[in-house]
Amino acid sequence: MDWGTVQGVVTAVLIVVYAGIFAWAWSPARRKAFAEAARAPLEEEAAAADGGRDHE
């Protein structure tokens, strides 16, 4: 196995890994978790503004 073959295999593996991470991140199953994470800073600011009291 020469150096060019190793580089090609590593490149192919990295492309597959990148595509897998991209598919995982944009899958509909992850949408709810990402929406909750996006709202977290706003909820923390609201809690700090009213003295840390929880709204029930």
C-alpha positions in Angstrom: 0.0 0.0 0.0 1.5 3.3 -1.1 1.0 6.7 0.4 -1.5 7.8 -2.2 -3.8 4.8 -1.4 -3.7 5.7 2.3 -4.6 9.3 1.6 -7.5 8.2 -0.6 -8.8 5.8 2.0 -8.5 8.4 4.8 -10.3 11.0 2.6 -13.1 8.6 1.9 -13.5 7.7 5.5 -13.6 11.4 6.5 -16.3 12.1 3.9 -18.5 9.3 5.1 -18.0 10.5 8.8 -18.9 14.1 7.8 -22.0 12.9 5.9 -23.1 10.8 8.9 -22.7 13.7 11.3 -24.6 16.0 8.9 -27.4 13.5 8.5 -27.6 13.0 12.3 -27.7 16.8 13.0 -30.4 17.6 10.4 -32.6 14.5 11.1 -36.1 15.3 12.1 -35.6 13.3 15.4 -33.1 15.9 16.6 -35.3 19.0 15.8 -37.0 19.0 19.3 -33.7 18.8 21.2 -32.1 21.6 19.1 -35.2 23.7 19.6 -35.0 23.3 23.3 -31.3 24.1 23.3 -32.0 27.2 21.3 -34.6 28.5 23.9 -32.3 27.8 26.9 -30.5 31.2 26.9 -33.8 33.0 26.7 -35.3 31.0 29.6 -32.2 31.6 31.7 -32.5 35.4 31.1 -36.2 35.3 32.1 -35.4 33.4 35.3 -32.6 35.9 36.2 -34.8 38.9 35.5 -37.5 37.8 38.1 -35.0 36.9 40.8 -34.7 33.2 39.9 -38.3 32.3 40.8 -39.8 29.5 38.8 -43.0 30.1 36.9 -45.7 27.5 37.5 
